Amino acid sequence: METYDAFQYVVKKQWEDVLSCYYIVHGAAEVTYDMRATSSRTVYQPNIIYSHGTGEYLGIVSSEDRTEDIAPPATVYTKEFCEFLRIDRDKFHRICERFKSILLMEIRRYVFGKSAILAKVSREVREKILPLIQKEEYSPNKTILHQDEVSEYLYFIISGRCQLCREVYIPEAQKTVTFYVACKEPDEMFGVEGVLDNDPSFNSVITTSPTIVYRVPRIAFDIVNKESLSKIIAKHRDEEVEDADLMDRGYFNSMWKNYKHSKVSEALKENGKMKYMCKDGPSHVAERPPSALEQHKENMYRFIQKGAEYEPYRVRSAIQRPKSGHKLPNRPQTVANVNITDNGADEEESCSSDEETEQSQLITKDLAKTLDSFYAKLQGNEEDMLKALDENSELGKHLRKAWETPGTDQKDKDGFMENGVLATMESDDIVRKAMAMADKKATRQKKRSSIEEEEWNTVLHAENKNAKFMAAANNMRVKMLRKKMEDLHKRRVIMFEKPTKPSKDWSSQRS
């Protein structure tokens, strides 16, 4: 620390060629700069007086090299009482060069001895990239590399520890979750995807302790044989975790948290201590339908339990679509506008069975008109009629179907006979019968759609049903596993309690 009164010149020392670097702790000064120092960077103009105040440097020095120093001051004239912090220029650079040599030796020992990855690179390549390697130190909880950031360096951990984290959006929970992916120990690397593939970083790298790393810039791969160095680095790179696996993990964690919240709230409500619940309700999580693999496993468990009589597990859609002619789906209904009937399931089953048995007997209006025109041509000609019945065409098939249609007690109602329908019916009767069949089918479809509309087919009911089924399946699996464990325990107890009998040979030898 040096102090000067007002209106004094700061002179250089006897051993100095140029003025040292000064930091103004207090005061103000007028400075001109030496433009003859060609080894320094020139940022000031000659023959100009610059005013500097507290907190400024005069001719700042650089730790990189002497050529990076700012031009030293030629004259320093104080305008008031000043306090300067003097930095000897030559001494500063000698200390920096000494530390550089020590650092270079440390990096050389790591590159040529301790590094298991770089040891497989040829010595010539290591000598070329050695001057480019830089040392960095980080404090705990410091983010070295952010997710989706393209890294310009390849990092090697010398000491400390780093953890890899990735943020993934969970669509079912509608939130972004941070996952712990892996932990990096000394002599491991990261930032490979940015250097080799020029891709953004898959993870964020965060230090968990004081960490020292060596970083190799991307330009080092351009000055050496890039293929040989890249192959060795790519051989030791880690496999990335799939986003689908992380999304599954986040989904199941969200479901588990909601389950715990519901159980805790139920317990507090029963004990009358609901006021201690810090969270009003769990976050909404849309439940996934079981995958094909899960359905296959469930069917295998059912087959093991019930044999060939098992009922295959099928996922029922939350929105029931009526099997009518139109393609517009029904809106999911709520409990408020639904009336439940006890015999709804039985009526639906009867309607579906009747529809399947009589679907083959129904004829359309177009087919009835075709039969009408055909019958008008063959009216009174029985031989042509029989020949048409024997033909293998579509018309002959429907004629035989109409001929073989069984009669019912509808003689008075519809005017149809039990047998010989086409032989005795007029063309108007055929059309009337077809229209009656079509009306009957429409009535049954309307009745079936009304039954389907009476069901509770909301998304919540479907999810609740699937949840109950999965809980029952899990209970069944637990029972099977518990039974196997009990059998195994019994066998082990019997085996240990069974006395060991000495052999005859051993007893004879002892005697």
C-alpha positions, 0 to 999 in steps of 0.5 A, spaced: 500 500 500 502 506 498 499 513 499 500 520 496 498 527 497 495 531 493 498 534 486 504 529 486 507 524 481 507 517 482 514 515 479 517 508 478 522 504 482 529 503 480 529 496 478 523 497 473 523 499 466 515 501 466 510 503 472 507 497 475 500 496 475 496 500 481 489 499 484 486 506 486 483 504 493 481 512 495 482 518 491 483 521 484 489 521 479 490 524 472 494 519 467 497 518 461 499 512 458 506 509 455 505 508 447 512 505 447 510 498 450 509 494 444 508 488 448 502 490 451 495 491 448 493 499 447 487 501 449 488 508 450 490 514 445 497 518 446 497 525 448 491 524 452 490 525 459 485 520 462 482 521 469 481 515 474 478 514 481 476 510 486 476 502 484 479 503 477 486 499 475 492 503 472 495 499 467 492 492 469 496 486 468 493 479 465 495 472 468 494 469 461 501 472 458 505 479 458 502 480 451 495 481 454 497 486 459 494 493 458 499 499 456 502 501 463 501 508 465 507 513 463 505 519 468 500 518 474 499 525 477 494 525 484 489 530 484 487 529 492 490 525 497 490 518 494 491 510 496 494 506 491 495 498 491 501 497 487 502 490 483 509 489 481 509 487 474 515 483 473 514 479 480 506 478 478 508 475 471 514 470 474 509 467 479 504 466 474 509 462 470 511 458 476 504 456 477 503 455 470 509 450 470 506 446 476 499 446 473 502 443 466 506 438 470 499 436 474 496 435 467 501 431 464 501 426 470 494 425 469 494 425 462 500 420 461 499 416 468 492 416 472 487 417 466 484 410 464 481 413 458 486 417 455 491 412 456 489 408 450 490 414 446 497 415 442 502 419 446 503 423 440 496 425 440 496 427 448 502 431 447 498 435 442 492 436 446 496 437 453 497 445 452 489 446 451 487 442 457 484 447 462 483 446 470 477 448 473 474 448 480 467 448 482 464 449 489 458 444 491 451 445 488 454 449 482 451 447 475 457 446 470 453 444 464 445 445 463 440 441 460 439 442 452 446 446 452 451 445 447 458 443 450 464 446 448 468 442 452 469 435 454 470 434 462 474 429 466 473 429 473 479 429 477 476 430 484 469 431 487 463 428 485 457 430 480 450 428 479 446 428 473 439 430 473 434 431 467 427 434 467 422 431 464 414 433 463 409 428 465 403 429 461 398 425 466 400 429 472 401 435 467 408 438 471 415 437 470 419 433 474 427 433 475 430 426 476 436 423 478 440 420 473 447 418 475 453 420 479 459 421 476 466 419 480 473 421 479 476 419 472 469 419 469 467 424 463 461 428 461 459 433 455 461 427 450 454 429 446 456 436 445 463 435 443 462 429 438 455 430 436 454 437 437 448 435 440 445 439 446 446 436 453 442 430 455 442 432 463 444 437 467 451 436 471 451 439 478 457 438 483 455 435 490 462 437 493 468 441 491 470 439 485 476 439 480 475 438 473 480 438 467 476 440 460 478 439 453 476 444 448 472 442 442 478 445 437 483 439 440 479 434 436 481 438 430 488 439 431 489 431 432 487 425 428 479 426 430 477 419 428 482 415 433 481 420 439 473 420 437 473 412 437 476 412 444 472 417 447 465 414 444 467 407 446 467 410 454 461 414 453 455 412 458 448 410 455 443 415 456 436 413 459 430 413 455 425 419 456 419 413 456 423 410 462 423 417 466 416 418 464 414 411 467 417 413 473 414 420 474 407 417 473 408 411 478 411 416 483 405 421 482 400 415 483 403 413 489 403 420 492 396 421 490 394 414 494 398 416 500 395 423 500 388 419 500 389 414 505 392 420 510 386 424 509 381 418 510 385 417 517 385 424 519 377 425 517 376 419 521 379 421 527 376 428 526 383 432 525 382 434 518 384 441 520 392 438 520 392 437 513 397 441 510 394 440 502 387 440 500 387 435 495 392 431 491 394 433 484 390 430 478 393 424 475 390 421 469 390 414 469 394 410 464 390 404 461 394 397 462 399 396 457 399 390 452 404 386 456 400 388 463 394 385 460 398 379 457 401 378 464 394 378 467 391 373 463 396 368 464 395 369 472 388 368 470 389 362 466 393 359 472 388 360 477 382 358 473 385 354 467 381 354 460 375 357 464 378 364 465 375 370 463 380 374 458 382 381 461 380 387 456 380 394 458 373 397 457 373 404 454 370 410 458 366 412 453 361 407 450 359 408 443 352 405 441 352 400 435 347 404 431 348 407 424 351 414 426 358 415 428 357 420 433 360 418 440 355 419 446 358 424 451 360 421 458 354 422 462 354 424 470 351 421 476 346 426 476 342 425 469 343 417 470 337 412 472 340 405 474 335 399 473 337 392 476 335 388 469 339 393 465 345 388 464 340 382 462 336 386 457 342 388 454 344 380 453 338 378 451 337 384 445 344 382 443 343 374 443 336 376 439 340 380 434 345 375 433 340 370 431 336 374 427 341 378 423 342 372 418 334 373 417 334 380 415 333 383 408 333 390 406 328 394 402 333 394 396 333 386 396 326 386 397 325 390 391 329 386 387 325 379 389 319 383 387 321 384 380 324 377 380 318 374 382 314 378 377 317 375 371 317 368 374 310 369 376 306 362 375 312 359 372 314 354 378 320 350 374 324 357 373 323 358 380 326 352 382 332 353 378 333 360 381 333 357 388 338 352 385 343 357 383 349 359 387 348 366 386 347 372 391 339 372 389 338 365 390 341 365 396 337 370 399 331 366 395 333 360 399 333 364 406 326 367 405 323 360 403 326 357 409 325 363 414 321 359 420 314 362 421 311 365 428 305 366 431 304 373 426 299 370 421 294 375 424 298 380 425 303 380 419 299 376 414 305 371 413 305 363 413 309 358 416 312 355 410 312 356 402 312 364 403 315 365 396 310 360 393 304 364 396 306 371 397 304 377 392 310 382 391 307 387 396 307 382 401 314 381 400 316 388 400 311 389 407 315 383 410 322 386 409 320 393 411 317 389 418 324 386 419 327 393 418 323 396 423 324 390 428 331 391 427 331 398 428 327 398 434 332 393 437 337 397 436 334 403 439 332 399 445 339 397 446 342 404 445 337 406 450 340 401 455 347 403 454 345 410 455 343 408 462 350 405 464 355 410 468 360 410 462 364 416 465 371 417 465 371 416 473 367 410 473 372 407 468 378 409 472 375 406 478 373 400 475 380 399 472 383 401 479 379 396 483 381 390 478 388 392 478 388 392 486 384 385 486 389 382 481 395 384 486 392 381 492 391 375 488 399 375 486 400 376 493 396 370 496 400 366 491 407 368 493 405 368 500 402 361 499 409 359 496 413 362 501 409 358 507 410 352 503 418 353 503 418 355 510 415 348 512 419 344 508 425 348 511 423 347 518 422 339 516 429 339 514 432 342 520 428 338 525 429 331 521 434 327 526 440 325 522 441 317 523 449 315 523 451 310 518 452 303 519 459 303 517 461 309 522 458 305 528 462 299 526 468 303 525 467 306 532 466 299 535 
